[in-house]
Amino acid sequence: MLLTVAALYYAVDPSHSVWVPHCPFRTLTGLDCPACGGQRALYSLLHGEVVEALRFNPFLVVSVPYFLAVAWTALDKGRMAQRVRPVVQHRWVAYGYCLLFVVWWVVRNLPGVVG
């Protein structure tokens, strides 16, 4: 499933496609949600354009390694994954990530701060 989504975002540029959905939160409120620009950032990341991805959604770019680490430690039964799992999947790390998510949501909508 994950590879299918990655292949889709690799093949379809969300900036120029009518098939890619628009953010309902932004449509209704005019404000950016934390994920706004995420589809374009993911497309850019998959094409190796990290600076471009950072321009679209820096929070997504720094979130990708965390989500990959969570997935790796959840799926891999190897010794290294077992050793890292308590840190990566610790509840305070998850709480911290959620707090940063909310802070990003607020900060990105302050006038003149982002974008």
N, CA, C and O atoms as a GROMACS GRO file, in nm:
protein
  460
    1MET      N    1   0.083  -0.120   0.000
    1MET     CA    2   0.000   0.000   0.000
    1MET      C    3   0.087   0.126   0.000
    1MET      O    4   0.066   0.217  -0.080
    2LEU      N    5   0.187   0.129   0.091
    2LEU     CA    6   0.275   0.245   0.100
    2LEU      C    7   0.352   0.266  -0.030
    2LEU      O    8   0.368   0.379  -0.076
    3LEU      N    9   0.398   0.157  -0.089
    3LEU     CA   10   0.471   0.168  -0.217
    3LEU      C   11   0.378   0.216  -0.329
    3LEU      O   12   0.422   0.288  -0.419
    4THR      N   13   0.253   0.176  -0.324
    4THR     CA   14   0.156   0.220  -0.426
    4THR      C   15   0.134   0.371  -0.415
    4THR      O   16   0.132   0.441  -0.516
    5VAL      N   17   0.117   0.420  -0.294
    5VAL     CA   18   0.098   0.563  -0.272
    5VAL      C   19   0.223   0.640  -0.316
    5VAL      O   20   0.213   0.743  -0.382
    6ALA      N   21   0.340   0.588  -0.280
    6ALA     CA   22   0.465   0.654  -0.320
    6ALA      C   23   0.478   0.657  -0.472
    6ALA      O   24   0.519   0.758  -0.529
    7ALA      N   25   0.443   0.547  -0.538
    7ALA     CA   26   0.450   0.542  -0.684
    7ALA      C   27   0.352   0.642  -0.746
    7ALA      O   28   0.384   0.708  -0.844
    8LEU      N   29   0.234   0.653  -0.688
    8LEU     CA   30   0.134   0.748  -0.738
    8LEU      C   31   0.185   0.891  -0.725
    8LEU      O   32   0.174   0.970  -0.819
    9TYR      N   33   0.241   0.924  -0.607
    9TYR     CA   34   0.292   1.060  -0.587
    9TYR      C   35   0.419   1.086  -0.667
    9TYR      O   36   0.450   1.200  -0.700
   10TYR      N   37   0.491   0.982  -0.699
   10TYR     CA   38   0.608   1.000  -0.785
   10TYR      C   39   0.564   1.033  -0.928
   10TYR      O   40   0.625   1.116  -0.995
   11ALA      N   41   0.457   0.969  -0.971
   11ALA     CA   42   0.411   0.984  -1.110
   11ALA      C   43   0.323   1.106  -1.133
   11ALA      O   44   0.324   1.163  -1.242
   12VAL      N   45   0.248   1.148  -1.033
   12VAL     CA   46   0.150   1.256  -1.051
   12VAL      C   47   0.192   1.379  -0.971
   12VAL      O   48   0.203   1.374  -0.849
   13ASP      N   49   0.215   1.488  -1.041
   13ASP     CA   50   0.251   1.614  -0.978
   13ASP      C   51   0.123   1.680  -0.925
   13ASP      O   52   0.040   1.722  -1.005
   14PRO      N   53   0.106   1.691  -0.793
   14PRO     CA   54  -0.016   1.748  -0.737
   14PRO      C   55  -0.037   1.895  -0.774
   14PRO      O   56  -0.149   1.945  -0.768
   15SER      N   57   0.070   1.963  -0.812
   15SER     CA   58   0.058   2.104  -0.851
   15SER      C   59  -0.015   2.120  -0.984
   15SER      O   60  -0.071   2.226  -1.012
   16HIS      N   61  -0.014   2.016  -1.065
   16HIS     CA   62  -0.072   2.027  -1.199
   16HIS      C   63  -0.178   1.920  -1.229
   16HIS      O   64  -0.208   1.895  -1.345
   17SER      N   65  -0.233   1.859  -1.127
   17SER     CA   66  -0.330   1.752  -1.149
   17SER      C   67  -0.466   1.791  -1.092
   17SER      O   68  -0.475   1.844  -0.981
   18VAL      N   69  -0.571   1.766  -1.169
   18VAL     CA   70  -0.706   1.792  -1.120
   18VAL      C   71  -0.757   1.676  -1.036
   18VAL      O   72  -0.861   1.688  -0.971
   19TRP      N   73  -0.686   1.563  -1.036
   19TRP     CA   74  -0.729   1.444  -0.964
   19TRP      C   75  -0.689   1.444  -0.817
   19TRP      O   76  -0.746   1.370  -0.736
   20VAL      N   77  -0.593   1.527  -0.782
   20VAL     CA   78  -0.545   1.530  -0.644
   20VAL      C   79  -0.638   1.619  -0.562
   20VAL      O   80  -0.664   1.734  -0.600
   21PRO      N   81  -0.689   1.569  -0.448
   21PRO     CA   82  -0.785   1.648  -0.370
   21PRO      C   83  -0.721   1.771  -0.305
   21PRO      O   84  -0.603   1.772  -0.271
   22HIS      N   85  -0.803   1.874  -0.290
   22HIS     CA   86  -0.760   1.996  -0.222
   22HIS      C   87  -0.795   1.987  -0.074
   22HIS      O   88  -0.882   1.909  -0.036
   23CYS      N   89  -0.728   2.065   0.008
   23CYS     CA   90  -0.749   2.063   0.152
   23CYS      C   91  -0.886   2.119   0.188
   23CYS      O   92  -0.916   2.235   0.160
   24PRO      N   93  -0.971   2.037   0.250
   24PRO     CA   94  -1.104   2.086   0.288
   24PRO      C   95  -1.097   2.194   0.397
   24PRO      O   96  -1.179   2.285   0.398
   25PHE      N   97  -1.000   2.184   0.489
   25PHE     CA   98  -0.986   2.284   0.594
   25PHE      C   99  -0.955   2.420   0.535
   25PHE      O  100  -1.013   2.521   0.574
   26ARG      N  101  -0.862   2.422   0.439
   26ARG     CA  102  -0.825   2.549   0.376
   26ARG      C  103  -0.940   2.603   0.291
   26ARG      O  104  -0.962   2.724   0.287
   27THR      N  105  -1.012   2.514   0.224
   27THR     CA  106  -1.126   2.556   0.144
   27THR      C  107  -1.232   2.623   0.230
   27THR      O  108  -1.291   2.723   0.191
   28LEU      N  109  -1.256   2.566   0.349
   28LEU     CA  110  -1.360   2.618   0.437
   28LEU      C  111  -1.317   2.742   0.516
   28LEU      O  112  -1.398   2.832   0.538
   29THR      N  113  -1.191   2.747   0.558
   29THR     CA  114  -1.148   2.854   0.649
   29THR      C  115  -1.053   2.956   0.586
   29THR      O  116  -1.042   3.068   0.636
   30GLY      N  117  -0.986   2.919   0.480
   30GLY     CA  118  -0.885   3.007   0.422
   30GLY      C  119  -0.751   2.997   0.493
   30GLY      O  120  -0.654   3.062   0.454
   31LEU      N  121  -0.744   2.914   0.598
   31LEU     CA  122  -0.620   2.893   0.673
   31LEU      C  123  -0.554   2.763   0.629
   31LEU      O  124  -0.620   2.673   0.578
   32ASP      N  125  -0.423   2.754   0.650
   32ASP     CA  126  -0.350   2.631   0.619
   32ASP      C  127  -0.363   2.532   0.734
   32ASP      O  128  -0.350   2.570   0.851
   33CYS      N  129  -0.387   2.407   0.702
   33CYS     CA  130  -0.381   2.302   0.803
   33CYS      C  131  -0.234   2.258   0.812
   33CYS      O  132  -0.154   2.300   0.728
   34PRO      N  133  -0.197   2.178   0.910
   34PRO     CA  134  -0.057   2.136   0.921
   34PRO      C  135  -0.007   2.058   0.800
   34PRO      O  136   0.113   2.055   0.773
   35ALA      N  137  -0.098   1.996   0.726
   35ALA     CA  138  -0.058   1.914   0.612
   35ALA      C  139  -0.065   1.989   0.479
   35ALA      O  140  -0.024   1.934   0.376
   36CYS      N  141  -0.115   2.112   0.478
   36CYS     CA  142  -0.123   2.186   0.352
   36CYS      C  143   0.016   2.195   0.288
   36CYS      O  144   0.114   2.230   0.353
   37GLY      N  145   0.022   2.163   0.162
   37GLY     CA  146   0.148   2.159   0.090
   37GLY      C  147   0.217   2.024   0.102
   37GLY      O  148   0.322   2.002   0.041
   38GLY      N  149   0.159   1.935   0.180
   38GLY     CA  150   0.221   1.805   0.203
   38GLY      C  151   0.229   1.718   0.079
   38GLY      O  152   0.327   1.646   0.058
   39GLN      N  153   0.126   1.723  -0.004
   39GLN     CA  154   0.128   1.642  -0.127
   39GLN      C  155   0.238   1.691  -0.221
   39GLN      O  156   0.311   1.611  -0.279
   40ARG      N  157   0.250   1.822  -0.233
   40ARG     CA  158   0.356   1.877  -0.319
   40ARG      C  159   0.493   1.852  -0.258
   40ARG      O  160   0.590   1.826  -0.330
   41ALA      N  161   0.502   1.858  -0.125
   41ALA     CA  162   0.630   1.829  -0.057
   41ALA      C  163   0.669   1.684  -0.077
   41ALA      O  164   0.786   1.653  -0.103
   42LEU      N  165   0.572   1.593  -0.064
   42LEU     CA  166   0.601   1.451  -0.085
   42LEU      C  167   0.647   1.425  -0.229
   42LEU      O  168   0.742   1.350  -0.252
   43TYR      N  169   0.579   1.486  -0.325
   43TYR     CA  170   0.618   1.473  -0.465
   43TYR      C  171   0.763   1.520  -0.484
   43TYR      O  172   0.844   1.453  -0.549
   44SER      N  173   0.795   1.636  -0.424
   44SER     CA  174   0.931   1.689  -0.437
   44SER      C  175   1.034   1.599  -0.369
   44SER      O  176   1.142   1.576  -0.423
   45LEU      N  177   1.000   1.547  -0.250
   45LEU     CA  178   1.092   1.456  -0.181
   45LEU      C  179   1.120   1.332  -0.263
   45LEU      O  180   1.234   1.287  -0.273
   46LEU      N  181   1.016   1.276  -0.322
   46LEU     CA  182   1.032   1.155  -0.403
   46LEU      C  183   1.117   1.179  -0.527
   46LEU      O  184   1.173   1.086  -0.584
   47HIS      N  185   1.127   1.304  -0.568
   47HIS     CA  186   1.211   1.340  -0.682
   47HIS      C  187   1.346   1.398  -0.638
   47HIS      O  188   1.421   1.451  -0.719
   48GLY      N  189   1.377   1.386  -0.507
   48GLY     CA  190   1.506   1.430  -0.456
   48GLY      C  191   1.521   1.580  -0.442
   48GLY      O  192   1.633   1.628  -0.426
   49GLU      N  193   1.412   1.653  -0.446
   49GLU     CA  194   1.417   1.799  -0.437
   49GLU      C  195   1.381   1.842  -0.295
   49GLU      O  196   1.270   1.888  -0.269
   50VAL      N  197   1.477   1.827  -0.204
   50VAL     CA  198   1.452   1.852  -0.062
   50VAL      C  199   1.424   1.999  -0.035
   50VAL      O  200   1.335   2.031   0.044
   51VAL      N  201   1.498   2.089  -0.098
   51VAL     CA  202   1.477   2.232  -0.075
   51VAL      C  203   1.337   2.272  -0.120
   51VAL      O  204   1.268   2.348  -0.052
   52GLU      N  205   1.294   2.221  -0.233
   52GLU     CA  206   1.158   2.247  -0.283
   52GLU      C  207   1.055   2.191  -0.186
   52GLU      O  208   0.954   2.257  -0.159
   53ALA      N  209   1.078   2.072  -0.135
   53ALA     CA  210   0.986   2.010  -0.038
   53ALA      C  211   0.977   2.095   0.089
   53ALA      O  212   0.868   2.113   0.144
   54LEU      N  213   1.090   2.146   0.135
   54LEU     CA  214   1.090   2.232   0.253
   54LEU      C  215   1.009   2.358   0.230
   54LEU      O  216   0.945   2.409   0.323
   55ARG      N  217   1.010   2.408   0.109
   55ARG     CA  218   0.932   2.528   0.076
   55ARG      C  219   0.782   2.500   0.084
   55ARG      O  220   0.706   2.586   0.126
   56PHE      N  221   0.741   2.380   0.043
   56PHE     CA  222   0.599   2.346   0.045
   56PHE      C  223   0.548   2.314   0.186
   56PHE      O  224   0.442   2.362   0.226
   57ASN      N  225   0.622   2.233   0.261
   57ASN     CA  226   0.579   2.196   0.396
   57ASN      C  227   0.698   2.142   0.474
   57ASN      O  228   0.726   2.022   0.470
   58PRO      N  229   0.768   2.230   0.547
   58PRO     CA  230   0.886   2.184   0.621
   58PRO      C  231   0.854   2.082   0.730
   58PRO      O  232   0.936   1.995   0.760
   59PHE      N  233   0.736   2.092   0.789
   59PHE     CA  234   0.701   1.996   0.895
   59PHE      C  235   0.690   1.855   0.839
   59PHE      O  236   0.731   1.760   0.905
   60LEU      N  237   0.636   1.840   0.720
   60LEU     CA  238   0.627   1.707   0.659
   60LEU      C  239   0.767   1.651   0.634
   60LEU      O  240   0.792   1.533   0.658
   61VAL      N  241   0.855   1.736   0.587
   61VAL     CA  242   0.991   1.690   0.555
   61VAL      C  243   1.061   1.636   0.680
   61VAL      O  244   1.129   1.534   0.672
   62VAL      N  245   1.046   1.704   0.794
   62VAL     CA  246   1.111   1.655   0.915
   62VAL      C  247   1.031   1.541   0.979
   62VAL      O  248   1.084   1.469   1.063
   63SER      N  249   0.904   1.526   0.941
   63SER     CA  250   0.821   1.416   0.994
   63SER      C  251   0.851   1.283   0.926
   63SER      O  252   0.836   1.178   0.988
   64VAL      N  253   0.892   1.286   0.802
   64VAL     CA  254   0.915   1.162   0.727
   64VAL      C  255   1.015   1.070   0.798
   64VAL      O  256   0.986   0.952   0.814
   65PRO      N  257   1.131   1.119   0.842
   65PRO     CA  258   1.224   1.028   0.911
   65PRO      C  259   1.163   0.968   1.040
   65PRO      O  260   1.187   0.852   1.072
   66TYR      N  261   1.086   1.048   1.112
   66TYR     CA  262   1.023   0.997   1.233
   66TYR      C  263   0.924   0.885   1.199
   66TYR      O  264   0.926   0.780   1.263
   67PHE      N  265   0.838   0.907   1.100
   67PHE     CA  266   0.741   0.804   1.063
   67PHE      C  267   0.808   0.680   1.007
   67PHE      O  268   0.762   0.568   1.031
   68LEU      N  269   0.916   0.697   0.934
   68LEU     CA  270   0.991   0.581   0.885
   68LEU      C  271   1.052   0.503   1.001
   68LEU      O  272   1.054   0.380   1.000
   69ALA      N  273   1.102   0.576   1.102
   69ALA     CA  274   1.159   0.509   1.219
   69ALA      C  275   1.051   0.433   1.297
   69ALA      O  276   1.075   0.322   1.344
   70VAL      N  277   0.933   0.493   1.311
   70VAL     CA  278   0.823   0.424   1.379
   70VAL      C  279   0.784   0.298   1.303
   70VAL      O  280   0.767   0.192   1.362
   71ALA      N  281   0.769   0.311   1.171
   71ALA     CA  282   0.733   0.194   1.090
   71ALA      C  283   0.840   0.087   1.098
   71ALA      O  284   0.809  -0.031   1.112
   72TRP      N  285   0.967   0.127   1.089
   72TRP     CA  286   1.077   0.031   1.095
   72TRP      C  287   1.078  -0.044   1.228
   72TRP      O  288   1.090  -0.166   1.230
   73THR      N  289   1.064   0.029   1.338
   73THR     CA  290   1.070  -0.037   1.469
   73THR      C  291   0.945  -0.119   1.497
   73THR      O  292   0.949  -0.211   1.579
   74ALA      N  293   0.835  -0.089   1.431
   74ALA     CA  294   0.712  -0.167   1.449
   74ALA      C  295   0.716  -0.296   1.368
   74ALA      O  296   0.663  -0.399   1.411
   75LEU      N  297   0.778  -0.291   1.251
   75LEU     CA  298   0.775  -0.406   1.160
   75LEU      C  299   0.897  -0.497   1.169
   75LEU      O  300   0.886  -0.618   1.148
   76ASP      N  301   1.013  -0.440   1.200
   76ASP     CA  302   1.137  -0.517   1.203
   76ASP      C  303   1.155  -0.582   1.339
   76ASP      O  304   1.141  -0.515   1.442
   77LYS      N  305   1.186  -0.709   1.341
   77LYS     CA  306   1.207  -0.782   1.467
   77LYS      C  307   1.356  -0.798   1.498
   77LYS      O  308   1.393  -0.871   1.590
   78GLY      N  309   1.440  -0.731   1.421
   78GLY     CA  310   1.584  -0.742   1.440
   78GLY      C  311   1.632  -0.677   1.569
   78GLY      O  312   1.558  -0.603   1.634
   79ARG      N  313   1.756  -0.706   1.604
   79ARG     CA  314   1.814  -0.659   1.728
   79ARG      C  315   1.822  -0.505   1.734
   79ARG      O  316   1.791  -0.446   1.838
   80MET      N  317   1.862  -0.443   1.624
   80MET     CA  318   1.875  -0.296   1.624
   80MET      C  319   1.738  -0.230   1.642
   80MET      O  320   1.725  -0.135   1.718
   81ALA      N  321   1.638  -0.279   1.572
   81ALA     CA  322   1.503  -0.224   1.584
   81ALA      C  323   1.451  -0.242   1.727
   81ALA      O  324   1.387  -0.153   1.782
   82GLN      N  325   1.478  -0.358   1.785
   82GLN     CA  326   1.436  -0.385   1.922
   82GLN      C  327   1.501  -0.286   2.020
   82GLN      O  328   1.439  -0.243   2.117
   83ARG      N  329   1.626  -0.252   1.993
   83ARG     CA  330   1.700  -0.163   2.081
   83ARG      C  331   1.651  -0.018   2.069
   83ARG      O  332   1.648   0.056   2.168
   84VAL      N  333   1.612   0.022   1.949
   84VAL     CA  334   1.571   0.160   1.923
   84VAL      C  335   1.422   0.181   1.953
   84VAL      O  336   1.380   0.294   1.982
   85ARG      N  337   1.343   0.076   1.946
   85ARG     CA  338   1.197   0.086   1.963
   85ARG      C  339   1.154   0.162   2.089
   85ARG      O  340   1.066   0.247   2.078
   86PRO      N  341   1.211   0.135   2.206
   86PRO     CA  342   1.165   0.206   2.326
   86PRO      C  343   1.181   0.358   2.318
   86PRO      O  344   1.104   0.432   2.380
   87VAL      N  345   1.277   0.404   2.243
   87VAL     CA  346   1.295   0.549   2.228
   87VAL      C  347   1.200   0.603   2.122
   87VAL      O  348   1.127   0.699   2.148
   88VAL      N  349   1.201   0.542   2.005
   88VAL     CA  350   1.121   0.591   1.892
   88VAL      C  351   0.972   0.586   1.924
   88VAL      O  352   0.897   0.677   1.887
   89GLN      N  353   0.929   0.480   1.991
   89GLN     CA  354   0.787   0.463   2.017
   89GLN      C  355   0.746   0.501   2.159
   89GLN      O  356   0.637   0.467   2.204
   90HIS      N  357   0.834   0.570   2.229
   90HIS     CA  358   0.800   0.613   2.365
   90HIS      C  359   0.683   0.711   2.360
   90HIS      O  360   0.674   0.793   2.268
   91ARG      N  361   0.595   0.702   2.457
   91ARG     CA  362   0.474   0.785   2.452
   91ARG      C  363   0.508   0.933   2.460
   91ARG      O  364   0.437   1.014   2.401
   92TRP      N  365   0.615   0.971   2.533
   92TRP     CA  366   0.650   1.113   2.542
   92TRP      C  367   0.705   1.166   2.410
   92TRP      O  368   0.690   1.284   2.380
   93VAL      N  369   0.767   1.081   2.331
   93VAL     CA  370   0.811   1.121   2.198
   93VAL      C  371   0.688   1.147   2.111
   93VAL      O  372   0.683   1.245   2.036
   94ALA      N  373   0.589   1.059   2.121
   94ALA     CA  374   0.465   1.077   2.045
   94ALA      C  375   0.391   1.203   2.091
   94ALA      O  376   0.340   1.278   2.009
   95TYR      N  377   0.386   1.226   2.222
   95TYR     CA  378   0.322   1.348   2.274
   95TYR      C  379   0.395   1.472   2.223
   95TYR      O  380   0.332   1.570   2.182
   96GLY      N  381   0.527   1.467   2.226
   96GLY     CA  382   0.606   1.580   2.176
   96GLY      C  383   0.580   1.606   2.029
   96GLY      O  384   0.569   1.721   1.987
   97TYR      N  385   0.571   1.498   1.951
   97TYR     CA  386   0.541   1.514   1.809
   97TYR      C  387   0.404   1.579   1.791
   97TYR      O  388   0.390   1.669   1.709
   98CYS      N  389   0.305   1.534   1.865
   98CYS     CA  390   0.170   1.592   1.856
   98CYS      C  391   0.171   1.739   1.896
   98CYS      O  392   0.102   1.820   1.834
   99LEU      N  393   0.246   1.773   1.999
   99LEU     CA  394   0.258   1.913   2.041
   99LEU      C  395   0.321   1.997   1.930
   99LEU      O  396   0.273   2.107   1.900
  100LEU      N  397   0.428   1.946   1.870
  100LEU     CA  398   0.491   2.018   1.758
  100LEU      C  399   0.395   2.034   1.641
  100LEU      O  400   0.395   2.136   1.573
  101PHE      N  401   0.312   1.933   1.618
  101PHE     CA  402   0.212   1.937   1.511
  101PHE      C  403   0.116   2.054   1.534
  101PHE      O  404   0.088   2.130   1.442
  102VAL      N  405   0.067   2.070   1.656
  102VAL     CA  406  -0.026   2.179   1.688
  102VAL      C  407   0.044   2.314   1.681
  102VAL      O  408  -0.012   2.410   1.629
  103VAL      N  409   0.166   2.321   1.733
  103VAL     CA  410   0.243   2.446   1.726
  103VAL      C  411   0.266   2.485   1.580
  103VAL      O  412   0.251   2.602   1.545
  104TRP      N  413   0.302   2.390   1.497
  104TRP     CA  414   0.321   2.416   1.353
  104TRP      C  415   0.192   2.470   1.292
  104TRP      O  416   0.197   2.564   1.212
  105TRP      N  417   0.078   2.412   1.328
  105TRP     CA  418  -0.052   2.456   1.276
  105TRP      C  419  -0.076   2.604   1.308
  105TRP      O  420  -0.121   2.680   1.222
  106VAL      N  421  -0.046   2.643   1.432
  106VAL     CA  422  -0.067   2.782   1.472
  106VAL      C  423   0.034   2.874   1.405
  106VAL      O  424  -0.003   2.976   1.346
  107VAL      N  425   0.161   2.837   1.414
  107VAL     CA  426   0.268   2.924   1.363
  107VAL      C  427   0.256   2.948   1.212
  107VAL      O  428   0.279   3.059   1.165
  108ARG      N  429   0.220   2.845   1.138
  108ARG     CA  430   0.214   2.863   0.992
  108ARG      C  431   0.102   2.956   0.949
  108ARG      O  432   0.102   3.003   0.835
  109ASN      N  433   0.007   2.984   1.038
  109ASN     CA  434  -0.103   3.074   1.006
  109ASN      C  435  -0.086   3.215   1.063
  109ASN      O  436  -0.174   3.300   1.047
  110LEU      N  437   0.027   3.240   1.131
  110LEU     CA  438   0.055   3.374   1.178
  110LEU      C  439   0.098   3.459   1.059
  110LEU      O  440   0.179   3.414   0.978
  111PRO      N  441   0.046   3.579   1.046
  111PRO     CA  442   0.083   3.664   0.931
  111PRO      C  443   0.233   3.690   0.925
  111PRO      O  444   0.294   3.729   1.024
  112GLY      N  445   0.290   3.669   0.809
  112GLY     CA  446   0.430   3.701   0.786
  112GLY      C  447   0.530   3.602   0.841
  112GLY      O  448   0.650   3.624   0.829
  113VAL      N  449   0.486   3.492   0.900
  113VAL     CA  450   0.580   3.397   0.959
  113VAL      C  451   0.626   3.295   0.856
  113VAL      O  452   0.746   3.280   0.834
  114VAL      N  453   0.533   3.225   0.793
  114VAL     CA  454   0.566   3.120   0.695
  114VAL      C  455   0.494   3.150   0.566
  114VAL      O  456   0.377   3.188   0.564
  115GLY      N  457   0.568   3.132   0.455
  115GLY     CA  458   0.510   3.138   0.321
  115GLY      C  459   0.457   3.270   0.286
  115GLY      O  460   0.405   3.288   0.176
   0.00000   0.00000   0.00000
